Amino acid sequence: MMKPLMIAALLASGLTVSTGAAFAQMSNINQTAPTGRAEGEVRKIDKAAGEITLKHGPIKDMGMSGMTMAFPVADPTLLDKVKVGDKVSFTVAMKNSQMVVQSVEPRK
């Protein structure tokens, strides 16, 4: 299964992918909703925007290296479970072509 980043990389490299195959792969991605799990540290919580900024390690199942970035959350009440500075475990899933935090728990 091709991930959106892989499709973008292929297109940027000049390789061609049949339009039908690309759309079939993309719709398959939306149906299977890939998920990933990682650990990180809460850097910012923006309740008004429904976002959490995490400095995280690799999210291997999503093909993402470690970095600091803001993620939207699936449920705004998740933001009440953590505070800035907390070390956390979290899961993400693809939704509308972006990674969305599905769960977040402080690590012990």
PyMOL commands that set and color helices and strands:
alter all, ss='L'
color gray80, all
select helices_A, chain A and resi 4-12+19-32+60-62+76-80
alter helices_A, ss='H'
color red, helices_A
select strands_A, chain A and resi 35-46+51-56+67-72+87-95+98-106
alter strands_A, ss='S'
color yellow, strands_A
deselect
rebuild
show_as cartoon
